[in-house]
């Protein structure tokens, strides 16, 4: 099993170290298939005062992790599944996360969160938190979030773009209505 760098976020500290992940399995899948994780050479960084505590090898339970930043983000084409993405905000005290949640093309990714396993990947993520009295923000390609720790998860409105300002041409009154609405002519 190869060792990969581990960056974890817990309720009161950041966790750095190395974790063994079986070959040919994504970190998200591994975190969802076991209840405990061994982090080798762990260092804990307290959120309140920033102090570093060398912790050696630590066994962490799944409920000890709020989020994990994977460092093995190579895209495996054989594991890729087409998805639909929606912009979301997650309140995961003491962290606030924004990014994109992915789900199957035929469903609503936000509605399906409760049916997913506990660790869910968020892409193009930004995690914000207070570290040693300073507001910190970290952008990462992927952040794996423990949905059981989330206080809220909500869809965010997308920013207005140039396409929103393009005027629509008038509708030809002879055009066929394919929207499925029933329209009554009420000419009297």
C-alpha positions in Angstrom: 0.0 0.0 0.0 1.5 3.4 -1.0 1.8 6.2 1.6 0.3 9.5 0.6 0.5 12.9 2.3 -2.5 13.5 4.6 -4.1 16.8 5.4 -7.1 16.5 7.7 -9.4 19.1 9.4 -10.8 18.2 12.8 -12.9 20.1 15.3 -10.0 21.8 17.1 -6.9 21.1 15.0 -5.4 20.5 11.6 -3.8 17.1 11.1 -0.8 16.5 8.9 1.0 13.2 8.3 1.0 10.2 6.0 -1.7 7.6 5.4 -1.6 4.2 3.7 -4.2 3.8 1.0 -4.6 0.5 -0.9 -3.5 0.6 -4.5 -6.2 1.2 -7.2 -8.7 2.8 -4.8 -9.5 6.5 -4.4 -9.0 8.2 -1.1 -12.7 9.0 -0.9 -13.6 5.3 -1.4 -11.0 4.3 1.2 -12.3 6.8 3.8 -15.8 5.4 3.2 -14.9 1.7 3.7 -13.2 1.9 7.0 -14.1 3.2 10.4 -10.6 4.1 11.6 -7.5 5.5 9.8 -3.9 5.3 10.9 -2.0 8.5 10.3 1.8 8.0 10.4 4.1 10.8 11.7 1.1 13.0 12.6 1.5 16.6 13.6 -1.5 18.4 15.1 -1.8 22.1 14.7 -4.2 23.7 17.2 -6.8 26.1 15.6 -7.0 28.4 18.7 -3.3 29.2 19.2 -1.4 27.6 16.2 0.8 25.4 18.4 2.2 22.2 16.8 2.0 19.0 18.7 4.0 16.1 17.3 1.7 13.1 17.7 3.5 10.1 16.1 1.2 7.5 14.7 -2.4 8.2 15.4 -5.5 6.1 14.9 -8.4 8.4 14.0 -12.0 7.4 14.0 -14.2 8.5 11.1 -16.1 10.9 13.4 -12.7 12.6 14.3 -12.5 14.0 10.7 -14.5 17.0 9.5 -12.7 17.1 6.1 -9.7 15.7 4.3 -7.7 17.3 1.5 -6.5 14.6 -0.8 -3.0 14.9 -2.2 -3.3 12.0 -4.7 -5.6 13.9 -7.1 -4.4 12.3 -10.3 -7.5 11.7 -12.4 -8.1 8.0 -13.1 -10.1 7.7 -16.4 -11.2 4.2 -15.5 -12.9 5.4 -12.3 -14.6 8.5 -13.9 -18.3 8.7 -14.0 -20.2 11.5 -15.8 -21.8 13.8 -13.3 -23.8 17.0 -12.9 -22.3 19.7 -10.6 -24.0 22.3 -8.5 -22.4 25.2 -6.5 -22.9 24.7 -2.7 -22.0 26.1 0.7 -21.4 23.9 3.7 -21.3 25.1 7.2 -19.1 22.6 9.0 -18.2 24.4 12.3 -15.5 25.7 12.7 -15.1 25.6 8.9 -17.1 27.1 6.0 -16.7 25.5 2.6 -17.8 26.5 -0.9 -17.3 24.4 -4.0 -19.1 22.1 -6.4 -21.0 18.9 -5.4 -21.4 16.3 -8.1 -24.2 13.8 -8.5 -25.6 11.6 -11.2 -26.8 13.4 -14.3 -30.4 12.3 -13.8 -30.8 13.6 -10.2 -30.3 16.5 -7.9 -26.9 16.2 -6.2 -28.0 18.2 -3.2 -31.2 16.1 -2.6 -29.1 12.9 -2.9 -26.6 13.9 -0.2 -28.4 12.0 2.6 -28.3 8.8 0.6 -24.6 9.0 0.0 -21.8 7.6 2.2 -20.5 9.9 4.9 -17.4 11.2 3.1 -18.3 13.2 0.0 -15.9 15.0 -2.4 -16.4 18.7 -3.2 -14.5 20.0 -6.2 -13.0 23.5 -6.7 -13.3 23.9 -3.0 -12.4 26.8 -0.7 -12.3 26.1 3.0 -12.3 29.0 5.5 -11.5 28.9 9.2 -9.8 30.8 12.0 -6.3 29.7 12.8 -4.3 31.4 15.6 -6.7 34.4 15.6 -6.4 34.9 11.8 -8.9 34.2 9.1 -7.5 31.6 6.8 -8.7 30.5 3.4 -7.4 27.6 1.4 -8.3 26.7 -2.2 -8.0 23.1 -3.3 -9.1 21.1 -6.3 -10.9 18.5 -4.1 -11.9 18.5 -0.5 -13.5 15.4 1.0 -16.1 16.4 3.6 -17.7 14.4 6.4 -21.4 15.1 5.7 -22.3 13.8 9.2 -20.5 16.8 10.7 -22.2 19.4 8.5 -24.6 21.8 10.2 -26.0 22.8 6.8 -25.4 22.2 3.1 -27.2 24.5 0.7 -27.1 25.3 -3.0 -25.7 28.7 -3.8 -26.9 31.1 -6.5 -24.5 31.4 -9.4 -23.0 34.8 -10.2 -24.6 36.8 -13.0 -22.8 36.4 -16.3 -22.9 38.1 -19.7 -25.4 35.6 -21.1 -28.0 36.9 -18.5 -27.9 40.3 -20.2 -28.6 39.1 -23.7 -32.1 40.2 -24.8 -34.4 37.5 -26.0 -36.0 38.0 -29.4 -39.8 38.2 -29.5 -41.7 34.9 -29.8 -43.4 34.3 -33.1 -47.2 34.0 -32.3 -47.4 31.1 -34.7 -44.8 29.1 -32.9 -45.8 25.8 -31.4 -45.8 25.8 -27.6 -43.8 22.7 -26.4 -43.6 23.6 -22.8 -46.5 21.4 -21.8 -48.5 24.3 -20.4 -52.2 24.6 -21.4 -52.9 28.0 -22.8 -56.5 29.1 -23.4 -57.4 31.8 -25.9 -59.8 34.1 -24.2 -60.6 36.5 -27.0 -64.1 38.0 -26.5 
